[in-house]
Amino acid sequence: MAALTLLETKGLTKTYGGLQANTNIDFTLQKGLVTALIGPNGAGKSTFVGMLSGRTSATQGSVIFEGRDISHLPAHKRIQLGLAYTFQITSIFTGLSVHENVALAAGRTMSADGNTLNIKVYQTLDQVGIADRADQIAGDLSYGHQRLLEIAMGLAQEPKLFILDEPTQGLAETEINDFITLIRSLAGHTTILLIEHNMKVVMDTADHIAVLDQGMLLAEGTPAEISANASVQAAYLGKTVDA
Ligand SMILES: Nc1ncnc2c1ncn2[C@@H]1O[C@H](COP(=O)(O)OP(=O)(O)OP(=O)(O)O)[C@@H](O)[C@H]1O
């Protein structure tokens, strides 16, 4: 099957005062794949996805989504076009139930009757493995389950592109393994851009990896190509990227 481009950036640049957080990034994201964006601390990953989602304004360059230049659209318009970023969904309402939180998220992009919405909510909770907690108050969930709720809230919006920003941060080992299984189950249906520091998660889930270093795109390739790339290893100061 020929690769289809879902999103593209051209010359994307962000300057904070004298600091170039992102420099002239030309990047292409293929539909249906799990792409991981990795790089050392301060490499510019959050700045980059902030410009994709509209949370951060670009100093220069453009973001093209499904062939349309969305560079000047505010974040909420980009969500409506199908671009979901976990950072924007993290506003879990801690006083509401798990079910109510997902229903609210789903309602942002779909107009459906109560019954259809209810089915969608349970399907999504089932997908992430917390359907048995639907009636629990979100604020009473463990940290790991709250992260899964965030992912459910993103998926309920049926995004065309789902950007997950450090989704496994603070999760326990077993929760990380469940997360890997979840991402694998979504592969092929949902296009995912994953910013992740945990290399096991990256290597186990990504079809394609892009590496940022000092605000620039250093390398791109399959997990095997990236693990073997000498300049990527150097950027990680001698650490191997397959650990
Ligand atoms: N709002 C801001 N104002 C000034 N400088 C910023 C701002 N946001 C980020 N930076 C700087 O831009 C550079 C890139 O930061 P960014 O957070 O994008 O990197 P990152 O790769 O996501 O890092 P990490 O992995 O540590 O989250 C860093 O030097 C950071 O200090």
The ligand as a MOL file (V3000), in Angstrom:
LIG
                    3D

  0  0  0     0  0            999 V3000
M  V30 BEGIN CTAB
M  V30 COUNTS 31 33 0 0 0
M  V30 BEGIN ATOM
M  V30 1 N 8.2030 29.0360 26.7850 0
M  V30 2 C 9.5270 28.9700 26.6340 0
M  V30 3 N 10.2960 30.0590 26.8070 0
M  V30 4 C 11.6400 30.0110 26.6420 0
M  V30 5 N 12.3160 28.9010 26.3050 0
M  V30 6 C 11.6050 27.7640 26.1320 0
M  V30 7 C 10.1870 27.7410 26.2900 0
M  V30 8 N 9.7490 26.4730 26.0370 0
M  V30 9 C 10.8610 25.7490 25.7550 0
M  V30 10 N 11.9670 26.5230 25.8110 0
M  V30 11 C 13.3520 26.0830 25.5220 0
M  V30 12 O 13.3510 25.4970 24.2310 0
M  V30 13 C 14.2220 24.3600 24.2110 0
M  V30 14 C 13.4350 23.1510 23.7530 0
M  V30 15 O 12.5070 22.7980 24.7890 0
M  V30 16 P 11.4140 21.6630 24.6350 0
M  V30 17 O 10.6050 21.6420 25.9010 0
M  V30 18 O 10.7010 21.8110 23.3640 0
M  V30 19 O 12.3400 20.3480 24.5780 0
M  V30 20 P 11.9480 18.8310 24.8190 0
M  V30 21 O 12.7270 18.0520 23.8220 0
M  V30 22 O 10.4820 18.6680 24.8230 0
M  V30 23 O 12.5380 18.5780 26.2720 0
M  V30 24 P 12.1050 17.4840 27.3850 0
M  V30 25 O 12.4180 16.1500 26.8020 0
M  V30 26 O 13.0230 17.8270 28.5340 0
M  V30 27 O 10.6600 17.6990 27.6770 0
M  V30 28 C 14.8090 24.2240 25.6170 0
M  V30 29 O 16.0620 24.8500 25.6220 0
M  V30 30 C 13.8270 24.9870 26.4790 0
M  V30 31 O 14.4550 25.5220 27.6140 0
M  V30 END ATOM
M  V30 BEGIN BOND
M  V30 1 1 1 2
M  V30 2 1 2 3
M  V30 3 2 2 7
M  V30 4 2 3 4
M  V30 5 1 4 5
M  V30 6 2 5 6
M  V30 7 1 6 7
M  V30 8 1 6 10
M  V30 9 1 7 8
M  V30 10 2 8 9
M  V30 11 1 9 10
M  V30 12 1 10 11
M  V30 13 1 11 12
M  V30 14 1 11 30
M  V30 15 1 12 13
M  V30 16 1 13 14
M  V30 17 1 13 28
M  V30 18 1 14 15
M  V30 19 1 15 16
M  V30 20 2 16 17
M  V30 21 1 16 18
M  V30 22 1 16 19
M  V30 23 1 19 20
M  V30 24 2 20 21
M  V30 25 1 20 22
M  V30 26 1 20 23
M  V30 27 1 23 24
M  V30 28 2 24 25
M  V30 29 1 24 26
M  V30 30 1 24 27
M  V30 31 1 28 29
M  V30 32 1 28 30
M  V30 33 1 30 31
M  V30 END BOND
M  V30 END CTAB
M  END
